[in-house]
Amino acid sequence: MHIEYTPEQLAIQPKLADANINPESFLATDYLNHFNEIAMLLEMIPDMPELIEDAAEWAPKTYIKHFQDSGFQACDLAVNAYNLAPSTILTAFETICGQLDSLIVSTLAGLANLNAAERGLSPAAQDLIKTRVLAVQELLMQLNKVIHGKIDDQITVIANKKPHAEEPEEVQTQEDIDKLFG
């Protein structure tokens, strides 16, 4: 993919690499930490349902909010670069973030609604959580590619969906989770 950078983008690019911000995408991998932490918790839940309470504290956080709340040394530069990010990159990035947010929030809601921390998880529910974790990990890999400025055909297809689009086909709906836990 070839990007025509604006003069404003070209002016900021030399500052980005030294700040751990990708000079092609204008995005920093530090944002992945927001999702990696919850992905690790979700991965442990089938074996340790008591972690559901810790996981329930997670909430979606925008890229800008993440950097404003973090100790990232180049916070202001990260926010400024994000605001200047090429639109193709930003569209793919925001779409995948929306899908991650929806997938994680619906999974956490299903676990909370069913009081799974106290009741435990059936084998079918454990398998469903594992399926959801795999879907989260796949989306994280795609997000990592976008942050590194690599948009391939698969990501382009995802970017053409609206943000907060439906979940991937292999991931069941909230109703399916309710049936498993219920």
HULIN-V976986 format. One record per run of one state. SS is the DSSP state (alpha for helix, beta for strand, coil for the rest). FROM is the first residue (numbers start at 1). LEN is the number of residues. If there is no record, write none. Layout:
BEGIN
ss: (SS SS)
from: (FROM FROM)
len: (LEN LEN)
END
This chain:
BEGIN
ss: (coil alpha coil alpha coil alpha coil alpha coil alpha coil alpha coil alpha coil alpha coil alpha coil alpha coil)
from: (1 7 20 29 46 49 56 63 70 75 85 87 114 116 120 123 148 153 160 174 182)
len: (6 13 9 17 3 7 7 7 5 10 2 27 2 4 3 25 5 7 14 8 1)
END
